C-alpha cells in the first residue's frame, strides 16, 4: 500500500468511525477486521501477539501472530522458550507501550492501542493506535 492509498484508507476509516459513533448501538464491532469485537462485557480487546499468542509457520518460522509476519526465529534451529524470552520484538510487544493517540482513552491501559498487526501492516511499526478503533 503506497502513501496515497494509506491516506485514502485512513480517511475512509475516519468517516466510518464517525458514522458508528452517531449510531446508538450497544454492540461494538470494528470495521475492516475479521469480525473483531472491540468491547466484550465492557472490557476492551487486548492484542495478545507476542505475549500469550505465537504462531508457528509451516516451515518452522515463529511469528508473534499469523497476521504479523515478523519472523523472530525458526523452531527447527532454535528453542521456542529462548526465542520468547530473548526476542527484542516479542519483548517490545510484551511491554504494552501505549501509543500517544491512546493515552487519553479510558481503556488504554487494558488494550494498549489495540491490534498491533494492523498498525504494523500500515506503518511497519506496531507502536501506533489501532486504525480500526472507534472508541476514542
GILIN-V591100 format. One record per residue. N is the residue number from 1. RES is the residue in one small letter. OMEGA is omega in whole degrees, 0 to 359 (* if undefined). Layout:
[[N | RES | OMEGA] [N | RES | OMEGA]]
This chain:
[[1 | x | 179] [2 | x | 186] [3 | x | 179] [4 | x | 178] [5 | x | 178] [6 | x | 180] [7 | x | 178] [8 | x | 178] [9 | x | 180] [10 | x | 178] [11 | x | 179] [12 | x | 178] [13 | x | 180] [14 | x | 178] [15 | x | 179] [16 | x | 178] [17 | x | 179] [18 | x | 178] [19 | x | 181] [20 | x | 180] [21 | x | 181] [22 | x | 176] [23 | x | 181] [24 | x | 182] [25 | x | 177] [26 | x | 177] [27 | x | 183] [28 | x | 179] [29 | x | 180] [30 | x | 178] [31 | x | 173] [32 | x | 174] [33 | x | 176] [34 | x | 180] [35 | x | 181] [36 | x | 176] [37 | x | 178] [38 | x | 181] [39 | x | 174] [40 | x | 182] [41 | x | 179] [42 | x | 174] [43 | x | 180] [44 | x | 176] [45 | x | 176] [46 | x | 179] [47 | x | 181] [48 | x | 181] [49 | x | 178] [50 | x | 179] [51 | x | 178] [52 | x | 179] [53 | x | 171] [54 | x | 179] [55 | x | 176] [56 | x | 179] [57 | x | 185] [58 | x | 179] [59 | x | 180] [60 | x | 178] [61 | x | 178] [62 | x | 178] [63 | x | 181] [64 | x | 184] [65 | x | 180] [66 | x | 179] [67 | x | 180] [68 | x | 188] [69 | x | 176] [70 | x | 182] [71 | x | 180] [72 | x | 178] [73 | x | 180] [74 | x | 185] [75 | x | 175] [76 | x | 183] [77 | x | 187] [78 | x | 180] [79 | x | 183] [80 | x | 180] [81 | x | 179] [82 | x | 177] [83 | x | 180] [84 | x | 184] [85 | x | 191] [86 | x | 182] [87 | x | 179] [88 | x | 179] [89 | x | 180] [90 | x | 176] [91 | x | 179] [92 | x | 179] [93 | x | 180] [94 | x | 181] [95 | x | 181] [96 | x | 175] [97 | x | 181] [98 | x | 178] [99 | x | 181] [100 | x | 181] [101 | x | 186] [102 | x | 190] [103 | x | 180] [104 | x | 183] [105 | x | 181] [106 | x | 182] [107 | x | 190] [108 | x | 181] [109 | x | 179] [110 | x | 185] [111 | x | 178] [112 | x | 176] [113 | x | 175] [114 | x | 185] [115 | x | 182] [116 | x | 182] [117 | x | 180] [118 | x | 180] [119 | x | 177] [120 | x | 180] [121 | x | 181] [122 | x | 189] [123 | x | 187] [124 | x | 181] [125 | x | 182] [126 | x | 179] [127 | x | 177] [128 | x | 176] [129 | x | 176] [130 | x | 183] [131 | x | 179] [132 | x | 182] [133 | x | 176] [134 | x | 182] [135 | x | 179] [136 | x | *]]
